[in-house]
Amino acid sequence: MNSAIFLALLATLSFAAEGIDPQEIVRNMELAYSKVDNYRMEVEITKPADEGAWKEERFTYTYKRPNQIRIDFHKPHGGTIVVYPAKDGKVFLRPWGWRFLDFHVAPDNILLADPSGQRVDQTDLGLLIRNIERCMSEGRRGLLEISEEERSIVVEVLSEDLFRKGENTHYTFVIEKESWLPTEIREAAPGGSPKRRIVFSEIELNPGVKESFFRPDGE
């Protein structure tokens, strides 16, 4: 069989646990998120490093509608604060909490660069939900599998990479059934090599985050 025909056939296939509709998953997530004005959560990111080791990032992520983001790093660069958008529409960056090092940079500045290609203004749960829908629809490049666990729905799909054009990535999205919000993302190359794992924990929905929290020292 011609390889192009085989890939096209593969892209039409999906396997889902009985009674699970991909569109219903998206609708449930969108409905749950529509009730959230602000949230705070702990984020842990692990990525492959040299010689089979892993490197870890940990930070507190806070978001308030319509598009206010603050990231407080714990590891590495403990004390570093990132806020988007600053008053000038750029990203406010205070490395290690040192006020005399305050920067105002564009979201794609090298100081904020991530190997995944993801920018700070592409990190909120609302965008993630839209990206999950995209991976299961127009971005899909292979098999879609949906399974149900005791407390979660697991979506696995080969898709066009969400942040790097021309690349494909195998995504695993874990969605908690109680809140209908994503709690984990696993990314791997099409051949299976892991790229990164992102875990959201201690999620607080609508804790009443004030506008001033996104303006460090009156920034």
C-alpha positions as CSV (number, residue, x, y, z in Angstrom):
1,M,0.0,0.0,0.0
2,N,1.2,3.5,-0.8
3,S,2.5,5.1,2.4
4,A,0.5,8.3,1.8
5,I,-2.7,6.3,1.5
6,F,-1.8,4.3,4.6
7,L,-1.3,7.5,6.6
8,A,-4.5,9.0,5.3
9,L,-6.4,5.8,6.3
10,L,-4.7,5.7,9.7
11,A,-5.8,9.3,10.4
12,T,-9.4,8.3,9.9
13,L,-9.3,5.7,12.6
14,S,-9.9,6.2,16.3
15,F,-10.6,3.9,19.3
16,A,-12.6,5.2,22.2
17,A,-14.0,3.6,25.3
18,E,-17.7,2.8,25.0
19,G,-19.8,5.9,25.5
20,I,-17.0,8.5,25.2
21,D,-17.5,11.1,22.5
22,P,-14.5,13.4,21.7
23,Q,-16.9,16.3,21.1
24,E,-18.6,15.7,24.5
25,I,-15.2,15.8,26.2
26,V,-14.4,19.2,24.7
27,R,-17.9,20.5,25.6
28,N,-17.5,19.4,29.2
29,M,-14.1,21.0,29.5
30,E,-15.4,24.2,27.9
31,L,-18.4,24.3,30.2
32,A,-16.2,23.7,33.3
33,Y,-13.8,26.4,32.3
34,S,-16.5,28.9,31.5
35,K,-17.2,29.0,35.2
36,V,-13.6,29.9,36.1
37,D,-12.7,33.6,36.5
38,N,-9.3,33.0,38.2
39,Y,-7.2,30.0,39.3
40,R,-3.9,29.0,40.9
41,M,-2.1,25.7,40.6
42,E,1.3,24.1,41.1
43,V,3.0,23.0,37.9
44,E,5.8,20.4,37.5
45,I,7.6,19.9,34.2
46,T,10.1,17.2,33.6
47,K,12.2,16.9,30.4
48,P,14.9,14.5,29.3
49,A,18.5,15.6,30.0
50,D,21.9,14.2,29.2
51,E,22.7,10.5,29.7
52,G,19.2,9.4,30.6
53,A,18.7,11.9,33.4
54,W,15.7,14.2,33.8
55,K,15.6,17.9,34.6
56,E,12.7,19.4,36.6
57,E,10.9,22.7,36.7
58,R,8.4,23.7,39.4
59,F,6.4,26.8,39.7
60,T,3.2,28.3,40.9
61,Y,0.9,29.4,38.1
62,T,-1.8,32.1,38.6
63,Y,-4.3,33.2,36.0
64,K,-7.1,35.8,35.9
65,R,-9.5,36.5,33.1
66,P,-9.3,37.9,30.5
67,N,-5.6,37.2,30.1
68,Q,-3.4,37.9,33.1
69,I,-0.6,35.5,34.0
70,R,1.9,35.3,36.8
71,I,4.5,32.6,37.3
72,D,6.5,32.2,40.5
73,F,9.4,29.9,40.0
74,H,10.5,27.4,42.7
75,K,13.0,25.3,40.8
76,P,15.2,26.2,39.1
77,H,15.7,30.0,39.5
78,G,13.8,30.1,42.7
79,G,12.2,33.5,43.4
80,T,12.0,34.5,39.7
81,I,8.7,36.2,38.8
82,V,7.2,36.4,35.3
83,V,4.1,38.5,34.7
84,Y,2.2,38.9,31.4
85,P,1.2,41.3,30.2
86,A,3.1,44.2,31.9
87,K,1.8,47.7,31.6
88,D,3.6,48.1,28.2
89,G,2.1,44.8,26.9
90,K,5.4,43.0,27.2
91,V,6.5,40.3,29.7
92,F,7.7,41.5,33.1
93,L,10.7,39.4,34.3
94,R,12.3,39.6,37.7
95,P,15.1,37.0,38.0
96,W,15.6,35.4,41.4
97,G,13.4,38.2,43.0
98,W,16.1,40.8,42.5
99,R,14.3,44.1,41.8
100,F,17.4,45.8,40.2
101,L,17.3,43.1,37.5
102,D,13.7,43.8,36.3
103,F,13.2,43.3,32.5
104,H,10.4,44.1,30.0
105,V,10.7,41.7,27.1
106,A,8.6,40.3,24.3
107,P,7.0,36.8,24.8
108,D,9.4,35.3,22.3
109,N,12.5,36.8,23.9
110,I,15.4,34.4,24.3
111,L,15.4,35.0,28.0
112,L,12.0,33.2,28.1
113,A,12.7,30.6,25.4
114,D,11.6,27.0,26.0
115,P,12.7,24.0,23.8
116,S,9.1,23.1,23.2
117,G,8.5,26.5,21.5
118,Q,5.7,27.4,23.9
119,R,5.6,31.0,25.0
120,V,4.4,32.4,28.3
121,D,1.3,33.8,26.6
122,Q,0.4,30.3,25.4
123,T,0.1,28.7,28.9
124,D,-3.4,29.1,30.2
125,L,-6.0,26.3,30.6
126,G,-8.4,27.9,28.2
127,L,-5.8,27.7,25.4
128,L,-4.9,24.1,26.4
129,I,-8.6,23.1,26.1
130,R,-8.7,24.6,22.6
131,N,-5.5,22.8,21.7
132,I,-6.8,19.5,22.9
133,E,-9.8,19.9,20.6
134,R,-7.4,20.9,17.7
135,C,-5.3,17.7,18.3
136,M,-8.4,15.5,18.0
137,S,-9.6,17.3,14.9
138,E,-7.8,19.3,12.2
139,G,-4.3,18.8,13.8
140,R,-4.6,15.1,14.0
141,R,-2.0,13.1,12.1
142,G,-2.6,9.5,13.3
143,L,-4.5,7.3,15.7
144,L,-6.8,8.7,18.3
145,E,-7.4,6.6,21.4
146,I,-9.6,7.6,24.3
147,S,-9.8,5.5,27.5
148,E,-11.5,5.9,30.8
149,E,-9.9,5.4,34.2
150,E,-11.5,5.6,37.6
151,R,-11.0,9.3,38.0
152,S,-9.9,10.5,34.6
153,I,-10.3,10.4,30.8
154,V,-7.1,9.8,28.9
155,V,-6.7,11.0,25.3
156,E,-3.8,9.8,23.2
157,V,-3.2,11.2,19.7
158,L,-0.5,11.9,17.1
159,S,-1.0,15.5,16.1
160,E,0.7,18.4,14.5
161,D,2.9,19.9,17.1
162,L,1.0,22.7,18.9
163,F,4.0,25.1,19.0
164,R,6.5,24.0,16.3
165,K,5.3,24.1,12.7
166,G,6.3,21.2,10.5
167,E,6.7,18.8,13.5
168,N,4.4,16.0,14.8
169,T,4.1,15.1,18.4
170,H,2.3,12.2,20.2
171,Y,0.2,13.8,23.0
172,T,-1.3,12.2,26.0
173,F,-3.9,14.4,27.8
174,V,-5.2,13.4,31.2
175,I,-8.6,15.0,32.1
176,E,-10.0,14.8,35.6
177,K,-13.7,13.6,35.5
178,E,-14.7,15.5,38.6
179,S,-13.6,19.0,37.5
180,W,-13.4,18.3,33.7
181,L,-10.1,20.1,33.5
182,P,-6.8,18.8,32.2
183,T,-4.3,17.7,34.9
184,E,-1.5,16.2,32.9
185,I,0.2,16.4,29.5
186,R,2.7,13.9,28.2
187,E,4.6,14.7,24.9
188,A,6.7,12.3,22.9
189,A,8.2,12.2,19.4
190,P,6.4,10.0,16.8
191,G,9.0,7.3,17.5
192,G,8.2,7.3,21.2
193,S,11.1,9.3,22.6
194,P,9.8,11.5,25.5
195,K,9.8,15.2,25.1
196,R,8.3,16.5,28.3
197,R,5.7,15.8,31.0
198,I,3.6,18.5,32.6
199,V,1.5,17.9,35.8
200,F,-0.9,20.3,37.3
201,S,-1.7,19.9,41.0
202,E,-3.3,21.7,44.0
203,I,-5.6,23.5,41.6
204,E,-7.6,26.3,43.2
205,L,-10.6,27.5,41.2
206,N,-11.8,31.0,41.8
207,P,-9.7,31.8,44.9
208,G,-10.3,35.5,44.4
209,V,-7.0,36.6,43.0
210,K,-6.8,40.4,43.0
211,E,-5.6,42.6,40.1
212,S,-2.8,43.9,42.2
213,F,-1.2,40.4,42.3
214,F,-0.2,40.9,38.7
215,R,1.5,44.2,39.4
216,P,4.6,43.4,41.5
217,D,5.5,46.4,43.6
218,G,3.1,48.6,41.7
219,E,4.7,47.5,38.3
